[in-house]
Amino acid sequence: MPRADTIDLLNRYYAAFNAGQWQAMLDCLADDVAHDINQGQRVIGKAAFAEFLAHMERCYQERLDDIVLMASDDGTRAAAEFVVHGRYLATDEGLPEANGQTYVLPAGAFLAVEDGKISRLTMYYNLADWEAQVMGA
């Protein structure tokens, strides 16, 4: 898959995220996608990713801005950097209490692409920064 095709795939994926179109996001993923959750575990498969999306939708309202996409020449590896603008809607287990706090957080993702689909998604953001923002520090 050429670099340009991978960039197009990622553009579709992140546009779907910003539009809240979860099925369109899932359509960009391989059936056995590996999702490395920030500072958490790896989950495998679209069903697990759909559960993650449902959890995120319950707890957070987010929009990504300033998205920069990069891909290897052969299109098999990619990265995305962006700024998350969010609102903390419902308390997430093990995290501070939610009461609608807003946050702005730099974040990134490393991705692998196989057969035109995202086969691995590894997320990163600074959890301590997020916690400081929602706790008002």
N, C-alpha and C positions, 0 to 999 in steps of 0.2 A: 504494500500500500504506500504510495508516494506521500511525501511530507504534506503536500497541499490537501490531500484527501483526509489525512489525520487532523489537520487544522480545521477543515470543514466539519468533521465529526465532532470535535470539541466545541466548535461554535454552536452547533445544534444542541449539544448536551447542556452547555451553560445558558443558552437562550431559553431552553425548556425549564431549567432551574428557575430563572428569573421570572418566567411566566407561570410558574406553579403547575407545569404540565408534567406530572410525575410519570405518566405512561410514555411520553415522548423521551424522557430521560432513560427509562428502562429499555426503550427500544434501541438505545445507543450502546447497551451493555451486552457482553457475551453471556450466555446462559450460566456459565460457571465463573462469573466475575469474582475476583478476590477483592474485598473492600477492607483496607486497613484503616480502622477508625482512629481518629486522632487520640493518642495516648490511651488506646484501648486495644481491643482484640481484632483479629482478622475474622471476617465472616465471608462465607462463600455462597454464591448463587444470587439470582435475581430475586427470589422470594425473600431472602434475608435482607437484600438491599431495599426491597419494597417495605419491609417492616421498619427498617431504619428511617426511610422517608416519612412513614406515618408517624413515627415517634418524633421526628424533627418538626413535622407540621404541627403537632400538638403543642410542643414546647417552645418553638421559635418561629419568628417571621423574619425571613432574611432576603436580602437582595445583594447581588454581587456587582461591583463597579470596578472600573479601571482594570479590566481583565486583559492580561497579556498571555498569549499562547506561544509555546515553542515546541518543535518536534524535530526528531532526528531525520536525516535525509531519507532513510528507508521507511519512516513513518511508524516504526514499531515502539518508539519511546517518545513520551511527551511530558511537558510540564505546563502548569498554569499558575499564574500569580494573580491575586485579586484582592480587593478590599471588601470585607463583609460588613454590610450595614444591617443591623438586626434589632429585634425587640424580643425580650425574654418573656414568653407568655405564660408558661406553666412550669412549676418547679420540676427540674430534671433530677432524678435520684442521685444522691451524693453531692449535689451542687447547691449553691445558695438558693434561698427562697426567691421565687419569681414574683414580680409585681409590675410587669410592663417596662422594666428597665431597657434602655437602648444602649447599643454598643457599636463601635466601629473598630474593626479588627483586621489587620493584614493576615492573609492566609495563602496557602499554596497546595498544590496537588502534583503528585508524580503519577504518571499513567503508563500502562502498557497497552498496545493495540495489536489485535490479531484478527485477521479475516474481516476487517472493516468494523470491528466492535471493540469497545473498551474491555480489556480482560483483567486489568488490575487498576485500582484507584487507591492511592495512599495519600491521606489528608494530613495537613499540618497547620496548626495555629498555636499561638501562645496561650495556653489555658490560664496561666497566672495573670496575664494581661486581661483576659476576658473576665475572670473572677473579680479583679480589682475594679473594673468598670461597672459590673453589675452590683457590686457591694458599695459603690460610691467612694472608693479610696482615691 
